[in-house]
């Protein structure tokens, strides 16, 4: 912890010089990322897509919130619900159905821990994992999904999102 404190709050001359040298690369990266986001075509899949995510990497309660939304929509009987996740740290590749309409189809190693937790915690919904979110959405729709929940979907700009859930702004 001491190293990081010194690096960020009390940098030496070499660390300051390195920061200045890397600044042009940071500006280029920022410009490319901004252009990519602005030029990305937003695709409308014809069904409601709810993205649950934020800029915090972990520990902010996204998964429990997603489980709550999925169970709420299931209880209200709005239609077939499918949760799509990347499946972080899973041991499989490609598209994997974790559950279909509440029936668990694979183990935690093939799905990743969060999608498996979602599948176990939500009855009557489908959960699938795939790195390619666009392909996963199309497969879910083919399978009969009427509402899509994207786990950590704010990073992807291909979809026209129907709901974006974000925290209330502070008035401090």
Secondary structure in CASP SS format (residue, H / E / C, confidence):
PFRMAT SS
TARGET T0000
AUTHOR 0000-0000-0000
METHOD secondary structure of the structure
MODEL  1
X C 1.00
X H 1.00
X H 1.00
X H 1.00
X H 1.00
X H 1.00
X H 1.00
X H 1.00
X H 1.00
X C 1.00
X C 1.00
X C 1.00
X H 1.00
X H 1.00
X H 1.00
X H 1.00
X H 1.00
X H 1.00
X H 1.00
X H 1.00
X H 1.00
X H 1.00
X H 1.00
X H 1.00
X H 1.00
X H 1.00
X H 1.00
X H 1.00
X H 1.00
X H 1.00
X H 1.00
X H 1.00
X H 1.00
X H 1.00
X H 1.00
X H 1.00
X H 1.00
X H 1.00
X H 1.00
X C 1.00
X C 1.00
X C 1.00
X E 1.00
X C 1.00
X C 1.00
X C 1.00
X C 1.00
X E 1.00
X E 1.00
X E 1.00
X E 1.00
X E 1.00
X C 1.00
X C 1.00
X C 1.00
X C 1.00
X C 1.00
X C 1.00
X C 1.00
X C 1.00
X C 1.00
X H 1.00
X H 1.00
X H 1.00
X H 1.00
X H 1.00
X H 1.00
X H 1.00
X H 1.00
X H 1.00
X H 1.00
X H 1.00
X H 1.00
X H 1.00
X H 1.00
X C 1.00
X C 1.00
X C 1.00
X C 1.00
X C 1.00
X E 1.00
X E 1.00
X E 1.00
X E 1.00
X E 1.00
X C 1.00
X C 1.00
X C 1.00
X C 1.00
X C 1.00
X C 1.00
X C 1.00
X C 1.00
X C 1.00
X C 1.00
X E 1.00
X E 1.00
X E 1.00
X E 1.00
X E 1.00
X C 1.00
X C 1.00
X E 1.00
X E 1.00
X C 1.00
X C 1.00
X C 1.00
X H 1.00
X H 1.00
X H 1.00
X H 1.00
X C 1.00
X H 1.00
X H 1.00
X H 1.00
X H 1.00
X H 1.00
X H 1.00
X H 1.00
X H 1.00
X H 1.00
X C 1.00
X C 1.00
X C 1.00
X C 1.00
X E 1.00
X E 1.00
X E 1.00
X E 1.00
X C 1.00
X C 1.00
X C 1.00
X H 1.00
X H 1.00
X H 1.00
X H 1.00
X H 1.00
X H 1.00
X H 1.00
X H 1.00
X H 1.00
X H 1.00
X C 1.00
X C 1.00
X C 1.00
X C 1.00
X E 1.00
X E 1.00
X E 1.00
X E 1.00
X E 1.00
X C 1.00
X H 1.00
X H 1.00
X H 1.00
X C 1.00
X C 1.00
X C 1.00
X E 1.00
X C 1.00
X C 1.00
X C 1.00
X E 1.00
X E 1.00
X C 1.00
X C 1.00
X C 1.00
X C 1.00
X C 1.00
X C 1.00
X C 1.00
X C 1.00
END
